[in-house]
Amino acid sequence: MQNFFTVALPFLATVTTNAATLPFVNYKMQGPPPPISFLKDVVFVDEKKTATKEVAPEKPKEIRLICKGCNENENVTLAFLQEYGITDRNALATIMGNIKQESGFVPNVCEGGWRTSWNNCGRGYGLIQWTSANRYYGLGDFAKKYEGNPSSLHTQLRYLTNEVQWQRIEDRMKTPGKSIDRYMNYAYSWIGWGIHGARTHYAHEYANRMITVEI
């Protein structure tokens, strides 16, 4: 028995479709034909031409930066920052270099290198080692408000971009065309580090490791 049936409509060509794909529920074969509005997805067959369905245009590809040889947390962070609107290689590398210096991209690291949950640390914690009481407890409050885990990478990235310290420099980090040193100056007012360490060196390394891909 054939799996297809034909519906005849006045003033229309023959309609051929698979019964399993009809866009309405519980349609019985012995009842009347469906209204024309239900047939918007049905292929109308011309007697002299082959039926074809209109193909949706292909989604244009986006240009993104990924970090060659970086670990998952590094590339998740890089993707998040680009989704957030930061596109300049040096700006991205500067943020990455600071996170590398502060935590090594380990979200559950407590000051001194001890890995633990947020509530067991009580001092510098997470991606950028939130240390002062208002920033440290701000992370916990943010996670509670939005039902996140304060020790997770995703929650900390969201918190990072919601802090007032970040929002003061956000427009500058989203402005392309500056040097790593310039972006690093902006980053200081965001993080307020005590020791500069290797953060600028890391930033240059990240800038050199980023490659352009189409997605």
Long-range contacts (C-beta under 8 A, 24 or more apart in sequence): 5-29, 7-33, 7-34, 7-39, 8-33, 9-33, 9-36, 12-44, 13-44, 13-45, 13-46, 13-47, 14-44, 14-45, 14-47, 15-39, 15-42, 15-43, 15-44, 15-45, 16-43, 16-45, 16-51, 17-42, 17-43, 61-214, 61-215, 62-214, 62-215, 63-212, 63-213, 63-214, 64-212, 64-213, 64-214, 64-215, 65-89, 65-92, 65-210, 65-211, 65-212, 65-213, 66-210, 66-211, 66-213, 67-96, 67-206, 67-209, 67-210, 67-211, 68-209, 68-210, 68-211, 69-209, 70-206, 70-209, 71-105, 73-105, 73-106, 73-107, 73-153, 74-105, 76-153, 76-154, 76-157, 77-105, 77-127, 77-153, 77-157, 78-210, 80-157, 84-161, 85-174, 86-173, 86-174, 87-174, 87-176, 88-175, 88-176, 88-177, 88-178, 88-183, 89-207, 89-210, 90-178, 90-179, 90-180, 90-183, 90-203, 90-207, 91-173, 91-174, 91-175, 91-176, 91-178, 91-183, 92-206, 92-210, 93-180, 93-203, 93-204, 93-206, 93-207, 93-210, 94-173, 94-180, 94-183, 94-184, 94-186, 94-187, 94-203, 95-173, 95-183, 95-187, 96-202, 96-203, 96-206, 97-180, 97-184, 97-199, 97-200, 97-201, 97-202, 97-203, 97-204, 97-205, 97-206, 98-128, 98-184, 98-187, 98-191, 98-193, 98-199, 98-202, 98-203, 99-127, 99-128, 100-198, 100-199, 100-202, 100-206, 101-193, 101-197, 101-198, 101-199, 101-202, 102-127, 102-128, 102-129, 102-191, 102-193, 102-199, 103-127, 103-128, 103-129, 105-153, 107-151, 107-152, 107-153, 107-156, 108-151, 117-150, 117-151, 118-143, 118-150, 118-151, 119-150, 126-150, 126-151, 126-156, 127-153, 127-156, 127-157, 127-160, 128-160, 128-191, 135-163, 135-165, 138-163, 165-189, 165-190, 165-191, 165-192, 166-190, 180-204, 180-207
